Amino acid sequence: MSRIQLFFLSVTSGILLSLPWLFPGMSWVLFFSFVPLLIAENQLVRQKSQSGSLLFFYPFIAFLIWNVLSCWWIAYVSSVGMLLIIAINALLMTSFWWLKHLVRQQFGDGPAYFSLLVFWLTFEFLQFNWTIQWPWLTLGNGFANSVEMIQWYEFTGVLGGSLWVLLTNILIFSAFKNWSDKLSQKTIRLTVLVLMLVFLPIFWSLNLYSSYSEKGIVQEVVVLQPNIDPYTEKFSGITSEDQLSNLLSLAESNISDSIDFILAPETALPEMWEDDNLIQNQSLISISKIIQRYPDVSFIAGAITQRKFGVVEPLSGTARRSADGSFDYDVFNSALMIDRSSGVQISHKSILVSGVEKMPFQKYFSFFGEYVLRLGGTSGSLAAANETLVFSNPDSVRIGPVICFESAFGEHVGELVKKGAKLIFIITNDGWWKDSPGSWQHFGYARLRAVEVRRSIARCANTGISGFINQRGDVLKKTELNTRETLRSTIRLNGKITFYASQGDYTGRISVFLSGMILIYLLVVGVLKKK
């Protein structure tokens, strides 16, 4: 097979992998997206004289195309940032994919493809947990707009979907390989196995979907979509007073005595200090006036908040010095809840976006701090919460606040559920991505969280997409992009904790352990052979 043919196969895999992130409803393509790449690699392995670095090159081409086509919209924020993200992610994908060739050299094809499963799941698990977190292209995320197929995510999370995709691709490739070698009986057996692997989980999911019945107390929620352009209006073109007035007029247009919650987007309120006088903040006073007339309403909104360090309090790695040098403080991306009680509940964002809200490895590269992107009205690294916080309204309804990027992390939402959250509220500002696939990709990940933890979700985005999602992942209502509007719906509380919420990404942890054992074994075998 010529290099042009091998290159064509790699490009084909890259395009196929990107389709679920480009077109909603194309998730089924994932079941055979890796097959062209596996065929190309198989040809290289057979042509031993042409393998070596080419076994790294062709997968890198496939994964680079996947990343570019799926995440090009990051360039709206920063072209350099987009190039760094896709290049690093493609290199990481290729590196973990390539590890299986070390196993093949020692033990053959069967163990190599088993190791591919655990190495790839290890990579995806690390993308949820290491310093530069970027789980956007987790394979299981590709089913975000096909929730009828993956109701069993309540047991496995998205990594179960990744395992499903990888195993199916390997079996389809094996069937093709046996067909090429004219081994008809093995081909038939593998084909039957592939059909069972694909359709049995789907049938199980459809049964779960049709039999699932939402129960629990009904809550009525209003989401506010002010549609303020983050580039030309939010942080420069419109005063914070006018933005607040715009937000409150939206709230007034759709409020009544039956409303339980009003939800406003990320950074909807002006910057404020967290101190004893917080409740006297002018923005919060304006909201409190609404609550005085509608005392059953709880108002949740995002804001950039700042907290001073005490005189003897140890400083964090993200601490800043005031302009006059008199005190140190931290800056947070926060969600606030105001209700008829006297206090204000504050939840700080705990999972920050690398290069936007935090500088990775800041301890070692602090001199890069000034180059962290200005996004969200502040520059420099933000501080992160050490643990998740659940809001509780005067009627003891517990809410899990999720801020923007956090909604891509199933285990994080599961922690909120374990702490008693019966509803999940997501606040975000996806206007940075303009009218691009990034907006509906992010909205789709909220549907996955609903299935994993079986919680109804209200999602509020500054420029859209805002909406309501039930416990099966169905979209009850949603807004259009770039429109100023309110949305009102009833959703149900749920106190049941799913297996996934209680156990988290156990598939990833098992894979990390197995990957470690495989690599240690390879190292030991290599040392013994040299001796």
C-alpha positions, -999 to +999 in steps of 0.1 A: +000+000+000+014+034-010+020+063+014-007+083-004-032+055+004-020+053+040-023+091+043-058+090+028-069+063+053-056+085+082-074+116+069-106+095+065-104+085+102-098+121+113-129+133+093-151+105+106-141+111+142-150+148+139-185+143+124-204+139+158-189+172+169-199+189+136-234+175+130-258+166+158-271+130+154-240+117+137-228+097+167-232+063+150-202+071+128-180+066+159-185+028+157-162+026+126-142+059+127-110+043+138-112+014+113-094+032+084-065+042+107-063+006+120-061-007+085-033+018+077-013+008+107-018-029+100-003-023+065+027-005+081+033-034+106+033-059+077+057-037+058+083-037+086+108-018+066+084+012+064+071+013+100+091+031+128+082+068+130+054+063+104+034+045+131+034+078+150+030+100+120-002+086+105-022+085+138-011+121+145-025+132+111-059+116+120-060+131+155-049+165+143-077+166+118-102+155+144-091+182+168-091+209+141-125+202+127-141+197+161-126+226+180-117+253+154-141+277+170-117+283+199-099+306+174-127+331+180-111+337+214-075+331+205-059+317+173-027+309+192-047+293+220-066+271+195-034+260+178-018+251+212-049+232+224-053+211+193-016+204+188-011+193+225-043+172+225-034+156+191+001+148+204-012+133+236-038+112+217-011+099+194+013+091+222-012+070+241-024+053+209+013+046+199+020+028+232+001-003+219+030-009+194+053-015+223+030-042+235+027-057+200+065-060+197+066-082+229+033-100+229+015-098+195-018-083+182-043-096+207-026-080+238-018-049+218-054-042+211-064-049+247-037-024+258-051+001+233-084+000+253-068+007+286-042+032+273-069+053+256-093+052+286-063+062+308-057+092+285-093+103+287-094+099+325-062+120+328-078+147+307-104+150+334-079+152+362-045+165+353-034+201+353-042+210+317-077+195+316-094+192+282-119+163+281-139+179+253-133+152+227-138+122+251-153+096+228-183+091+250-192+127+245-200+120+209-234+106+219-245+139+236-273+144+210-283+107+209-293+102+246-318+075+237-288+053+229-268+058+261-292+057+291-269+032+307-244+061+313-261+063+347-239+032+355-207+040+335-205+077+327-191+088+294-160+066+297-184+036+293-193+051+259-156+054+250-150+018+258-180+009+237-167+028+207-131+015+210-141-021+214-165-020+184-139-004+162-114-031+171-138-059+164-149-044+130-113-040+120-106-077+131-136-088+110-123-069+080-088-083+085-101-119+086-123-112+056-092-099+037-073-131+047-103-152+034-111-166+069-148-167+064-158-185+096-139-161+118-153-132+099-189-144+104-183-149+142-168-115+146-196-099+125-222-114+148-202-103+179-201-067+165-238-066+159-244-079+195-220-053+209-236-024+191-273-033+194-276-050+228-265-018+247-289+002+224-318-021+231-310-019+269-309+019+266-341+022+248-358+000+275-344+022+302-355+053+283-391+041+278-395+028+313-379+057+332-405+078+350-396+111+366-409+115+401-405+142+427-417+177+436-422+201+408-401+233+408-408+262+384-377+279+371-371+310+349-338+314+330-327+348+318-307+352+285-297+388+283-277+383+250-249+408+257-220+404+233-188+396+253-165+412+228-182+446+222-206+451+251-202+431+282-168+443+294-165+476+276-195+488+255-223+488+282-220+499+317-225+474+345-255+494+357-272+492+323-265+454+322-280+449+356-311+470+346-314+448+314-312+416+335-337+428+361-362+439+334-360+404+319-367+389+353-397+412+359-411+403+325-417+366+335-420+364+373-450+354+393-458+340+427-454+304+414-417+308+405-392+290+427-359+300+410-346+326+387-313+318+369-290+344+354-258+335+334-221+334+343-206+369+352-241+384+349-235+407+379-208+433+383-176+425+402-180+425+439-160+420+471-168+391+495-170+407+529-194+415+557-211+442+536-217+420+506-254+420+511-253+458+508-238+455+473-260+476+450-266+448+426-278+425+454-300+452+469-318+455+435-323+417+434-335+417+470-362+442+461-376+417+437-375+389+464-393+412+488-423+412+465-419+375+456-405+359+488-406+323+475-381+331+447-344+323+449-322+342+425-290+326+412-265+345+391-228+345+382-203+372+392-165+378+395-159+380+432-129+391+451-118+380+486-092+396+509-067+375+528-066+379+566-035+394+582-021+360+593-038+339+566-014+321+543-015+333+507-025+311+478-005+307+446-030+329+428-030+358+454-027+393+440-015+425+457-038+456+457-028+486+438-018+505+469+000+474+483-021+474+515-036+439+512-037+407+492-067+391+476-079+363+453-103+366+424-130+339+417-155+330+391-185+325+413-222+317+415-243+335+441-277+327+454-299+354+470-332+345+487-354+358+515-329+347+542-304+374+553-272+359+538-258+353+503-246+319+494-214+318+472-200+289+452-166+294+436-157+277+403-134+248+410-125+236+375-108+265+356-100+267+319-063+264+313-048+295+295-080+315+302-087+313+339-055+298+351-019+294+341-009+257+342+021+250+363+021+286+376+046+277+403+072+271+377+060+294+349+047+324+369+064+348+344+038+338+319+010+351+341+006+383+322-001+364+290-031+345+304-060+354+281-083+382+292-117+365+292-146+371+316-137+406+326-105+398+344-069+389+335-045+366+352-051+333+370-082+330+390-084+311+423-103+278+424-125+264+451-111+234+470-144+216+471-179+217+456-206+236+473-244+230+472-269+258+476-300+253+499-330+276+497-353+284+526-375+254+517-344+231+519-343+224+482-306+217+474-292+230+442-259+220+425-244+251+409-222+244+378-202+271+362-194+269+324-165+244+318-174+224+349-204+209+330-180+188+309-170+169+340-194+141+350-176+132+382-177+169+394-215+169+389-217+136+407-200+151+437-227+178+439-253+150+438-236+131+466-238+163+486-276+163+482-282+184+451-316+175+437-314+199+407-284+210+387-282+246+375-256+254+348-246+290+342-222+299+313-212+325+288-208+307+254-209+340+235-171+339+231-176+311+205-202+331+185-225+311+163-203+279+161-205+242+169-189+250+203-222+263+216-244+233+208-215+209+218-214+225+252-252+224+255-252+187+246-228+179+274-254+191+299-277+163+284-250+137+293-248+150+329-286+147+332-285+110+322-254+102+343-268+116+376-306+115+367-311+152+376-332+177+358-310+206+346-317+243+340-290+258+318-286+296+315-262+310+289-256+347+282-261+345+245-276+310+244-281+281+242-302+282+274-328+255+282-343+228+304-333+192+303-352+164+321-337+134+339-336+113+307-316+139+289-345+152+268-346+188+259-378+203+273-373+238+260-344+258+246-336+292+232-320+302+200-285+316+198-280+354+200-315+363+212-327+382+242-354+362+260-366+344+290-376+308+293-399+293+319-405+256+327-413+232+355-387+205+364-387+178+390-365+172+420-348+138+424-330+124+454-319+091+440-281+087+436-271+067+405-243+041+405-221+065+384-227+094+408-217+073+437-187+056+421-174+083+397-151+074+368-142+039+380-136+028+344-108+053+342-093+044+375-092+007+366-076+016+332-049+037+349-040+007+371-039-017+342-019+007+321+006+010+349+009-027+353+014-032+315+041-005+313+059-019+344+058-054+329+072-041+296+100-024+314+109-055+334+108-077+302+130-052+284+156-052+313+156-090+315+161-093+277+191-069+278+206-090+306 
